[in-house]
Amino acid sequence: MGVDTVISTVMGNPQLRLIEAAVQCRVRRFAPAEFEGQPGLRGQNALLDRGRNSALALLHHYRSHMQYTVFVCGILYERFSVNGMISHRLGVNSGYGNEGEFIADPRQMTSMAPIYDAANNLSSICLTSAYDVAQFVVRALDMPTWPSEMSMCGERMTVHALVETIRACRNRPWVSIDYQAPANLEYQMTMAQLGGDTAGQRRLAPLLATAEGRYDFVVPAYLNAVYPDIQVTRFQDWFLRNWASIP
């Protein structure tokens, strides 16, 4: 009996080789290492892409031989975890997996919050806990066929509401909070590029993507609607539990 489904956790060339091997072994279904926003909104930003578009192009090429789907979950709650999402062995090579590297540093109570979109409206973001992602993925394995994209969401909120939730949960005022709009983030990105500041570019890329709505999508999400019995964890509940031991 062969392998029915492959869920990838590698990127770049290793993932391309994995896809080719899966086709050769007649694997029925493949899920690439995505687990973020909708791929169509990502564009050609190499800092965010990390070989993902090439993987999707290859999967599309082999679509008559092997089903595939992209699991869209927005931002993982674990990006706001104590010790960062790398403490959960997530995002180790992303460049923004350490504590406080995305939107808010709850320990130091500092924030760079992309709360506005290009039209100066409040930007929104979809978030999901890794545990709930796993629940939805496991249930999706039982589906007879896979659409090319399946979304899931723990909670959708404005970025302003997100930082206010973090502040309220920490029960401390912000030491500093810098509200950002896309134009200013784009300027900072240009300066980082001109200065050869790769770390700065990696930090700014997901913030700019957030302001541009790349982690936002329609709710209720597809898998939430298909499996309404899955009770997702709200961000506030997850955050309070995760940071309970940190003064």
DAKAHU-V843240 format. One record per backbone hydrogen bond with DSSP energy under -0.5 kcal/mol. NH is the residue of the N-H (numbers start at 0). CO is the residue of the C=O. E is the energy in kcal/mol with one decimal. If there is no record, write none. Layout:
BEGIN
nh=NH co=CO e=E
nh=NH co=CO e=E
END
This chain:
BEGIN
nh=5 co=28 e=-2.0
nh=7 co=5 e=-0.6
nh=7 co=30 e=-2.9
nh=11 co=49 e=-0.8
nh=13 co=10 e=-0.7
nh=14 co=11 e=-0.7
nh=15 co=11 e=-1.6
nh=16 co=12 e=-2.5
nh=17 co=13 e=-1.9
nh=18 co=14 e=-2.5
nh=19 co=15 e=-2.1
nh=20 co=16 e=-2.4
nh=21 co=17 e=-2.5
nh=22 co=18 e=-2.2
nh=23 co=19 e=-2.2
nh=24 co=20 e=-2.0
nh=25 co=22 e=-1.4
nh=26 co=21 e=-2.8
nh=27 co=2 e=-0.5
nh=27 co=3 e=-0.7
nh=28 co=3 e=-2.1
nh=29 co=66 e=-1.7
nh=30 co=5 e=-2.8
nh=31 co=29 e=-0.5
nh=31 co=68 e=-0.6
nh=33 co=31 e=-1.9
nh=34 co=70 e=-1.0
nh=37 co=213 e=-0.5
nh=40 co=37 e=-1.9
nh=41 co=38 e=-1.6
nh=42 co=38 e=-0.6
nh=44 co=41 e=-0.8
nh=45 co=43 e=-0.6
nh=47 co=44 e=-0.7
nh=48 co=44 e=-2.5
nh=49 co=45 e=-1.8
nh=51 co=48 e=-1.8
nh=54 co=50 e=-1.6
nh=55 co=51 e=-2.4
nh=56 co=52 e=-2.3
nh=57 co=53 e=-2.1
nh=58 co=54 e=-2.4
nh=59 co=55 e=-2.4
nh=60 co=56 e=-1.8
nh=61 co=57 e=-1.7
nh=62 co=59 e=-1.2
nh=64 co=61 e=-2.3
nh=65 co=61 e=-2.0
nh=66 co=27 e=-2.4
nh=68 co=29 e=-1.4
nh=69 co=147 e=-1.1
nh=70 co=68 e=-0.5
nh=71 co=69 e=-0.7
nh=71 co=149 e=-2.6
nh=72 co=35 e=-1.5
nh=72 co=70 e=-0.6
nh=73 co=35 e=-2.9
nh=74 co=125 e=-2.8
nh=76 co=127 e=-1.8
nh=78 co=75 e=-1.9
nh=79 co=76 e=-2.8
nh=80 co=77 e=-1.6
nh=83 co=80 e=-2.3
nh=84 co=96 e=-0.5
nh=85 co=96 e=-2.0
nh=86 co=83 e=-1.3
nh=87 co=84 e=-1.4
nh=88 co=85 e=-1.6
nh=89 co=84 e=-2.0
nh=93 co=90 e=-1.3
nh=100 co=97 e=-1.5
nh=101 co=103 e=-0.5
nh=103 co=101 e=-3.0
nh=104 co=109 e=-3.2
nh=105 co=103 e=-0.6
nh=108 co=104 e=-1.8
nh=109 co=104 e=-1.3
nh=110 co=175 e=-1.4
nh=111 co=102 e=-1.9
nh=112 co=110 e=-0.5
nh=112 co=177 e=-1.7
nh=113 co=111 e=-0.6
nh=114 co=112 e=-2.1
nh=115 co=179 e=-1.7
nh=116 co=120 e=-2.6
nh=119 co=116 e=-2.1
nh=122 co=114 e=-2.7
nh=124 co=156 e=-2.9
nh=125 co=214 e=-2.5
nh=126 co=154 e=-2.6
nh=127 co=74 e=-2.0
nh=132 co=128 e=-2.3
nh=133 co=129 e=-2.3
nh=134 co=130 e=-2.0
nh=135 co=131 e=-2.4
nh=136 co=132 e=-2.6
nh=137 co=133 e=-2.5
nh=138 co=134 e=-1.9
nh=139 co=135 e=-2.3
nh=140 co=136 e=-1.1
nh=140 co=137 e=-0.5
nh=141 co=138 e=-1.6
nh=142 co=139 e=-1.5
nh=149 co=69 e=-2.9
nh=151 co=71 e=-2.5
nh=153 co=126 e=-2.1
nh=154 co=126 e=-2.3
nh=156 co=124 e=-2.3
nh=158 co=122 e=-2.3
nh=161 co=157 e=-2.0
nh=162 co=158 e=-2.3
nh=163 co=159 e=-1.9
nh=164 co=160 e=-2.3
nh=165 co=161 e=-2.2
nh=166 co=162 e=-2.3
nh=167 co=163 e=-2.5
nh=168 co=164 e=-2.5
nh=169 co=165 e=-2.2
nh=170 co=166 e=-1.2
nh=171 co=166 e=-1.3
nh=174 co=108 e=-2.8
nh=175 co=108 e=-1.4
nh=177 co=110 e=-2.8
nh=178 co=176 e=-0.7
nh=179 co=112 e=-3.1
nh=183 co=180 e=-0.5
nh=184 co=180 e=-1.9
nh=185 co=181 e=-3.0
nh=186 co=182 e=-1.9
nh=187 co=183 e=-2.4
nh=188 co=184 e=-2.4
nh=189 co=185 e=-2.4
nh=190 co=186 e=-2.3
nh=191 co=187 e=-2.3
nh=192 co=188 e=-2.4
nh=193 co=189 e=-2.6
nh=194 co=190 e=-2.0
nh=195 co=192 e=-1.0
nh=196 co=191 e=-2.9
nh=197 co=195 e=-1.5
nh=200 co=196 e=-2.0
nh=201 co=197 e=-2.4
nh=202 co=198 e=-1.9
nh=203 co=199 e=-2.4
nh=204 co=200 e=-2.4
nh=205 co=201 e=-0.7
nh=206 co=202 e=-0.6
nh=207 co=203 e=-2.8
nh=208 co=204 e=-2.3
nh=209 co=205 e=-1.9
nh=210 co=206 e=-2.2
nh=211 co=207 e=-1.7
nh=212 co=209 e=-1.7
nh=213 co=208 e=-2.7
nh=215 co=212 e=-1.3
nh=222 co=150 e=-3.1
nh=224 co=220 e=-2.0
nh=225 co=221 e=-2.0
nh=226 co=222 e=-2.6
nh=227 co=224 e=-0.6
nh=229 co=226 e=-1.8
nh=230 co=228 e=-0.7
nh=231 co=229 e=-0.9
nh=237 co=233 e=-2.3
nh=238 co=234 e=-3.0
nh=239 co=235 e=-2.5
nh=240 co=236 e=-1.8
nh=241 co=237 e=-2.5
nh=242 co=238 e=-2.5
nh=243 co=240 e=-0.7
nh=245 co=242 e=-1.7
nh=246 co=244 e=-0.6
END
